[in-house]
């Protein structure tokens, strides 16, 4: 949620009033004159900041005040016009570029110790010889242990310039001495497509987690691989995908739509309309496509979903999407920070704006929680539609604007076959501890045999029961599934993990049922 901090505005108003009132109190003028430019809005703001920096009685951080003023101004426009501090912007840019420079490990901080959970394939650490289970002790002369160590501390020590070197001192259980690894930092991929595989002989599956600069290339590579394997239909999983670059959404939509079909159009404040249409390059224009969405599928995810739904091209499965129909342009500042300003609205091919209402910021940010409370996440009949925002697709299907993409096939939120965060944390921590103590025994499992051969044995169950005492789970079958899934997530490839969780995924089970009925 954006922080609605009116303090900077209050400071500005107070200063302006103070100057005016001061003239009546005959406070002696210092002789310094601060002219207001002909552009009074910009001039006033600059004048206030310069006046504070020059004359305020105490030392102040003008840079911080400036950041807060900019943030406060943007907060008053719409929920998606925002100021991004340089620390957050740096992380966001890495994510949206699709890579970062580091050593390529996934780790956890446990009991004041940094433990490698996974070594990223083809990354610098794998090439250097690091293994899962290694304890990272030092990076150059910086210690990586102690009660105050945080994940952010570790990341800052391990990241650096590309091709720079870092000397990492490691303790490996079973060795008497520490081991030194001289690791050359390099680019580590942040995948947009973590998995792509066949669910059945004719049905492919692609998981897309964001629309970053590398996302289309990753998607296209995955689609080509599946087509070479003979798929006829495709599942595109956009659940939890918050969006990203609009042109990437256009490129992906183009793969499914025939030449000349409208993908999306935008309108700016002057009413200027820009249409984006499909080209002849689409490679999957015939097979059926199932798009999986939920309440956290937003922005670019909704462009793809809306383009396919409005062109009668696919089946949208899940729950009503987030409802973001605003387009932002980013302005980068010299200090590494940035602002994102809404410059247009976008519309689906039938003319729908799927932007949900805003104005009450707290209500906007908590709108998804409201869906939970009013039952919408459990029952399609609880989805509120506005008849005046009703549209018709070329084949006569009714679709609605005003707040997200309503699915063609509804999947309720499953609360019976799930656990809360605290329970899941117990399971995660146990699995981490068990793997750490039985790493050699678990080496018999690999990506090929894990799903079939790995079992949650009586011995694992007994250790787990002791670990969580005095807590008890009611659904033992669910716990067994979650334990195995967590073992897969820590030990195996992403593909093995996804194949396991999809055995009880109501979305995938519904897709398979629809495929069988075609």
C-alpha positions in Angstrom: 0.0 0.0 0.0 1.2 3.5 -0.8 2.1 5.5 2.3 -0.3 8.5 2.4 1.9 10.9 4.2 0.6 14.5 4.1 3.4 15.8 6.2 5.4 17.3 3.3 2.3 19.1 2.0 1.6 20.4 5.6 5.2 21.7 5.8 4.9 23.5 2.5 1.5 25.1 3.5 2.9 26.1 6.9 5.9 27.7 5.4 3.8 29.7 3.0 1.5 30.8 5.7 4.4 31.6 8.0 5.9 34.0 5.3 2.6 35.8 4.9 1.9 36.1 8.7 5.5 37.1 9.3 5.0 40.3 7.3 2.3 41.3 9.6 4.4 40.6 12.7 7.2 42.9 11.2 9.8 40.1 11.5 13.0 41.6 10.0 13.6 40.5 6.4 17.0 38.8 5.9 17.4 40.5 2.5 17.3 37.2 0.6 14.8 37.2 -2.3 13.3 34.0 -3.7 11.6 34.8 -7.0 8.6 32.7 -8.2 8.9 31.8 -11.8 6.1 32.4 -14.3 5.3 28.7 -14.0 3.9 29.3 -10.6 3.3 25.6 -9.7 6.9 24.6 -10.3 8.2 27.9 -9.0 6.4 27.7 -5.7 7.7 24.1 -5.1 11.3 25.0 -6.0 11.1 28.2 -3.9 9.9 26.4 -0.8 12.6 23.8 -1.0 15.4 26.3 -1.6 14.0 28.5 1.2 14.1 25.5 3.6 17.6 24.5 2.6 18.9 28.0 3.0 17.1 29.4 6.0 15.5 26.7 8.1 16.7 26.9 11.7 17.9 23.3 12.0 19.7 21.0 9.6 17.3 19.1 7.4 17.5 16.4 4.8 16.2 18.3 1.8 16.6 15.3 -0.5 14.3 13.2 1.8 11.8 16.0 1.9 11.8 16.3 -1.9 11.2 12.6 -2.2 8.3 12.8 0.2 6.8 15.8 -1.6 7.0 14.0 -5.0 5.5 10.9 -3.5 2.7 12.8 -1.9 1.8 14.6 -5.2 1.7 11.4 -7.2 -0.4 9.7 -4.5 -3.1 12.2 -5.1 -3.4 11.4 -8.8 -4.3 7.6 -9.0 -3.1 4.4 -7.4 -0.5 3.6 -10.0 1.2 7.0 -10.4 4.0 6.6 -8.0 7.5 7.6 -6.9 10.0 4.8 -6.6 13.1 5.4 -4.3 16.4 4.5 -5.8 16.8 1.3 -3.6 13.5 -0.1 -4.8 14.1 1.1 -8.4 17.4 -0.8 -8.6 15.8 -4.0 -7.6 12.8 -3.4 -9.9 15.1 -2.7 -12.9 17.0 -6.0 -12.3 13.7 -7.9 -12.2 12.3 -6.3 -15.3 15.6 -6.6 -17.2 15.4 -10.4 -16.4 18.8 -10.7 -14.8 21.1 -9.5 -12.0 24.8 -9.6 -11.3 25.8 -11.9 -8.5 27.1 -15.4 -7.6 23.9 -17.4 -8.3 22.8 -19.1 -5.1 19.5 -19.3 -3.2 20.0 -19.2 0.5 18.3 -18.9 3.9 19.5 -17.4 7.1 19.0 -20.0 9.9 20.3 -19.6 13.4 22.6 -16.7 12.5 24.1 -18.7 9.6 23.8 -18.3 5.8 23.0 -21.7 4.3 22.9 -22.4 0.5 19.6 -24.0 -0.4 20.1 -24.2 -4.1 22.9 -23.4 -6.5 21.4 -21.8 -9.7 22.1 -23.9 -12.8 24.7 -22.4 -15.1 25.5 -19.7 -12.5 28.9 -18.6 -11.2 28.7 -20.6 -8.0 27.9 -23.8 -9.7 30.9 -23.3 -12.0 33.1 -22.6 -8.9 31.9 -25.7 -7.1 29.5 -24.5 -4.4 26.8 -27.0 -3.2 23.5 -27.0 -1.5 24.1 -27.2 2.3 27.3 -25.1 2.2 27.5 -22.4 5.0 28.7 -19.1 3.7 31.1 -17.7 6.3 32.8 -14.7 4.7 32.7 -12.7 1.4 36.1 -11.1 1.0 36.6 -9.5 4.5 32.9 -9.2 5.4 31.5 -11.7 7.8 28.3 -13.5 6.8 27.2 -14.8 10.2 25.9 -13.4 13.5 22.7 -12.7 15.2 22.2 -9.4 13.3 22.8 -10.7 9.8 19.9 -10.2 7.4 19.2 -11.5 3.9 19.7 -7.9 2.6 23.1 -7.8 4.2 24.1 -11.0 2.5 22.8 -9.9 -0.9 24.7 -6.6 -0.7 28.0 -8.5 0.0 27.6 -11.0 -2.7 26.4 -8.7 -5.5 28.8 -6.5 -7.4 30.1 -5.5 -10.8 30.0 -8.1 -13.6 33.3 -10.0 -13.9 34.5 -8.8 -10.5 35.7 -11.4 -8.1 34.6 -12.2 -4.5 36.5 -14.6 -2.2 33.8 -16.7 -0.4 34.8 -18.7 2.6 32.6 -21.8 3.1 32.1 -24.3 5.8 30.9 -27.6 4.3 29.4 -30.1 6.8 31.6 -33.2 7.1 34.8 -31.2 6.5 37.2 -30.2 9.2 38.4 -27.0 7.5 36.7 -24.2 5.7 37.0 -24.0 1.9 37.8 -20.9 -0.1 36.0 -20.2 -3.4 37.2 -17.4 -5.7 34.0 -16.7 -7.6 33.7 -14.4 -10.6 30.4 -12.6 -10.4 28.2 -12.8 -13.5 24.7 -12.3 -14.9 22.2 -14.6 -13.2 18.9 -15.0 -15.0 15.6 -14.1 -13.3 13.3 -16.4 -15.1 9.9 -15.2 -16.3 9.1 -18.7 -17.5 10.1 -21.1 -14.6 8.5 -24.1 -16.3 7.1 -25.4 -19.6 6.1 -29.0 -20.1 3.4 -31.4 -21.3 0.5 -32.1 -19.0 -0.8 -34.7 -21.5 0.4 -35.9 -24.9 -1.6 -33.1 -26.6 -1.7 -30.4 -23.8 1.2 -28.1 -23.0 1.7 -25.9 -20.0 3.6 -22.6 -19.6 3.9 -20.7 -16.4 4.6 -16.9 -16.9 5.3 -15.0 -13.7 6.0 -11.5 -15.1 6.2 -9.5 -18.3 9.8 -8.4 -18.3 12.2 -7.6 -21.1 13.2 -11.2 -21.5 9.7 -12.7 -21.1 8.7 -12.9 -24.7 11.9 -14.6 -25.8 11.5 -17.1 -22.9 7.9 -17.7 -23.8 8.6 -18.2 -27.4 11.4 -20.7 -26.7 9.1 -22.6 -24.4 6.2 -22.6 -26.9 8.5 -23.8 -29.7 9.7 -26.6 -27.6 6.2 -27.8 -26.8 5.1 -27.5 -30.4 8.1 -29.7 -31.4 6.8 -32.2 -28.8 3.5 -32.3 -30.6 1.1 -30.4 -28.4 -2.3 -29.3 -29.9 -3.6 -27.1 -27.0 -2.0 -24.9 -24.4 -2.4 -23.8 -20.8 -1.0 -20.3 -20.1 -0.8 -19.8 -16.4 -1.0 -16.1 -15.4 -2.0 -16.6 -11.8 -0.3 -14.2 -9.5 1.3 -12.4 -12.5 1.3 -8.6 -11.6 2.1 -7.5 -15.1 5.0 -5.6 -16.6 5.8 -4.2 -20.0 2.8 -3.6 -22.2 4.7 -4.3 -25.5 5.6 -7.8 -24.1 1.9 -8.5 -23.5 1.2 -7.4 -27.1 3.9 -9.7 -28.5 2.7 -12.7 -26.5 -0.9 -12.1 -27.5 0.2 -11.9 -31.2 1.3 -15.5 -31.0 -2.4 -16.6 -30.6 -4.3 -14.1 -32.8 -4.7 -14.0 -36.6 -3.3 -11.2 -38.7 -5.2 -8.0 -38.2 -7.0 -8.9 -35.0 -7.1 -6.1 -32.5 -5.1 -6.8 -29.3 -5.6 -3.6 -27.3 -5.9 0.1 -27.8 -5.0 3.1 -25.6 -6.4 6.6 -25.2 -4.5 9.5 -23.7 -5.8 12.8 -22.1 -6.2 14.3 -25.6 -8.4 11.4 -26.8 -5.7 10.2 -29.1 -6.2 6.5 -29.8 -3.5 4.0 -30.5 -4.4 0.5 -31.8 -2.2 -2.5 -31.5 -3.1 -5.3 -33.9 -1.8 -8.8 -34.4 0.6 -9.6 -37.2 0.9 -12.7 -39.4 3.8 -14.1 -37.3 1.6 -15.9 -34.7 2.7 -19.5 -34.3 -0.2 -20.8 -32.2 -3.3 -19.4 -33.9 -5.3 -22.7 -34.2 -4.9 -24.7 -31.1 -7.1 -24.0 -28.1 -5.7 -21.9 -25.3 -6.7 -22.0 -21.6 -5.6 -18.9 -19.6 -5.4 -19.3 -15.9 -6.0 -16.2 -13.8 -6.8 -15.1 -10.3 -7.4 -11.9 -8.3 -3.6 -11.2 -8.4 -3.4 -11.3 -12.2 -3.0 -7.7 -13.2 -2.1 -5.2 -15.9 -0.3 -7.0 -18.8 -1.9 -10.2 -17.6 -5.2 -8.6 -18.2 -4.2 -7.3 -21.6 -3.5 -10.9 -22.8 -6.6 -12.3 -21.1 -8.8 -9.6 -22.5 -7.4 -9.9 -26.0 -8.1 -13.6 -26.1 -11.5 -13.4 -24.5 -12.8 -10.6 -26.7 -11.6 -12.3 -29.8 -13.3 -15.6 -28.8 -9.8 -17.2 -29.0 -9.5 -18.9 -25.6 -11.1 -19.9 -22.3 -10.3 -17.8 -19.3 -10.3 -20.0 -16.2 -10.2 -18.9 -12.5 -11.4 -15.8 -10.7 -11.9 -12.1 -11.6 -8.6 -10.4 -12.3 -7.2 -7.4 -10.4 -8.6 -4.6 -12.5 -5.7 -2.4 -13.7 -6.4 -0.6 -16.9 -4.0 2.3 -16.6 -0.8 2.8 -18.6 2.3 4.3 -16.9 5.4 6.0 -18.4 8.6 6.0 -16.3 10.8 9.0 -15.8 14.2 8.2 -14.4 16.1 10.6 -12.1 19.9 11.1 -11.9 20.0 9.7 -8.4 18.6 6.3 -9.5 15.1 7.0 -8.3 12.1 7.2 -10.7 8.5 8.2 -11.0 5.8 6.4 -12.9 3.0 8.6 -14.3 -0.3 7.3 -15.7 -0.4 8.7 -19.3 -3.3 6.7 -20.8 -6.0 4.1 -20.3 -6.1 0.9 -22.2 -9.2 -0.9 -23.6 -9.8 -4.5 -24.7 -10.8 -5.2 -28.3 -14.6 -4.9 -27.6 -14.0 -1.5 -26.0 -13.9 -2.4 -22.3 -12.0 -0.5 -19.7 -11.2 -3.1 -17.0 -9.9 -0.5 -14.6 -11.7 -0.8 -11.2 -12.9 2.3 -9.5 -10.4 4.3 -7.4 -10.4 7.4 -5.2 -10.4 5.9 -1.8 -6.9 4.6 -1.6 -7.3 2.3 1.3 -10.4 0.8 -0.3 -8.6 0.3 -3.6 -5.6 -1.5 -2.0 -8.0 -3.6 0.1 -10.5 -4.3 -2.7 -9.3 -7.9 -3.1 -9.9 -8.5 0.6 -13.4 -7.1 0.1 -13.9 -9.8 -2.5 -13.0 -12.4 0.1 -15.4 -11.0 2.6 -18.4 -10.7 0.2 -17.9 -14.2 -1.0 -16.8 -13.5 -4.6 -13.7 -15.7 -4.3 -16.0 -18.6 -3.5 -19.0 -18.1 -5.7 -19.2 -16.7 -9.2 -22.7 -15.4 -8.5 -21.2 -13.0 -6.0 -19.2 -11.2 -8.8 -20.8 -7.8 -9.3 -21.2 -6.8 -12.9 -22.5 -3.5 -14.3 -25.1 -3.9 -17.0 -24.2 -0.5 -18.5 -20.6 -1.8 -19.1 -21.8 -4.9 -21.0 -20.1 -5.8 -24.2 -20.5 -8.5 -26.8 -17.7 -10.5 -28.5 -17.9 -11.4 -32.2 -19.5 -14.8 -31.4 -22.0 -13.2 -29.0 -20.5 -13.9 -25.6 -21.2 -11.2 -23.0 -18.3 -9.6 -21.3 -18.1 -6.8 -18.8 -15.9 -3.8 -18.1 -15.4 -1.8 -14.9 -13.2 -4.0 -12.9 -11.0 -6.8 -14.1 -11.6 -9.8 -16.5 -14.4 -12.1 -15.4 -13.5 -15.7 -16.2 -15.4 -17.9 -18.6 -15.0 -20.8 -16.1 -15.0 -20.0 -12.4 -12.7 -21.8 -9.9 -13.4 -21.0 -6.3 -10.7 -20.3 -3.7 -9.9 -23.7 -2.0 -9.6 -23.2 1.7 -10.2 -26.8 2.7 -7.0 -28.1 0.9 -4.7 -25.4 2.1 -2.9 -24.3 5.3 -2.2 -20.9 6.8 1.1 -19.1 6.7 2.3 -20.3 10.1 1.5 -23.9 9.3 3.3 -23.7 5.9 6.3 -22.1 7.7 6.4 -25.1 10.1 6.5 -27.5 7.1 9.1 -25.4 5.3 11.4 -25.3 8.3 11.1 -29.0 9.0 11.9 -29.9 5.4 15.0 -27.6 5.5 16.1 -29.2 8.7 15.5 -32.8 7.5 17.4 -32.2 4.3 20.3 -30.7 6.1 20.6 -33.7 8.3 20.0 -36.4 5.7 21.6 -34.9 2.6 23.6 -37.9 1.7 20.7 -40.3 2.0 18.6 -38.1 -0.3 21.2 -38.2 -3.1 19.5 -41.3 -4.5 16.7 -39.2 -5.9 16.8 -37.2 -9.1 14.4 -35.4 -11.4 13.6 -38.6 -13.2 12.7 -40.8 -10.2 11.5 -38.4 -7.5 7.8 -38.2 -8.2 7.5 -42.0 -8.4 10.0 -43.2 -5.8 10.1 -40.5 -3.0 7.7 -41.3 -0.2 6.8 -39.6 3.0 7.8 -42.5 5.2 6.7 -43.3 8.7 10.2 -42.2 9.9 9.7 -38.7 8.2 6.2 -38.5 9.7 7.5 -39.3 13.2 10.3 -36.7 12.9 7.8 -34.1 11.7 5.3 -34.8 14.5 8.2 -34.4 17.1 9.3 -31.2 15.3 5.9 -29.5 15.5 4.9 -30.6 19.1 2.5 -29.6 20.6 0.8 -28.5 17.3 -1.2 -31.1 15.3 -2.6 -31.0 11.8 -6.0 -32.3 11.1 -5.6 -33.3 7.4 -2.7 -35.8 7.3 -3.1 -36.5 3.6 -2.7 -32.8 2.8 0.3 -32.6 5.1 2.0 -35.5 3.3 1.4 -33.8 -0.1 2.8 -30.5 1.2 5.9 -32.2 2.7 6.6 -34.0 -0.6 6.1 -30.8 -2.5 8.5 -28.9 -0.3 11.1 -31.7 -0.6 10.8 -31.4 -4.4 11.1 -27.6 -4.2 14.3 -27.8 -2.3 15.9 -30.8 -4.0 14.6 -31.0 -7.5 14.0 -28.9 -10.6 11.1 -26.4 -10.9 9.4 -28.8 -13.4 9.3 -31.6 -10.9 7.9 -29.3 -8.2 5.2 -27.9 -10.5 4.2 -31.4 -11.7 3.7 -32.4 -8.1 1.6 -29.5 -7.0 -0.6 -29.8 -10.1 -1.7 -33.2 -9.1 -4.2 -31.5 -6.7 -4.5 -28.2 -8.5 -8.3 -27.5 -9.2 -7.4 -25.3 -12.2 -5.4 -28.0 -13.9 -8.0 -30.7 -13.1 -10.7 -28.5 -14.6 -8.6 -27.9 -17.8 -8.1 -31.7 -18.2 -11.9 -32.2 -17.7 -12.6 -29.6 -20.4 -10.1 -31.2 -22.8 -11.8 -34.6 -22.3 -15.2 -33.1 -23.1 -14.1 -31.4 -26.3 
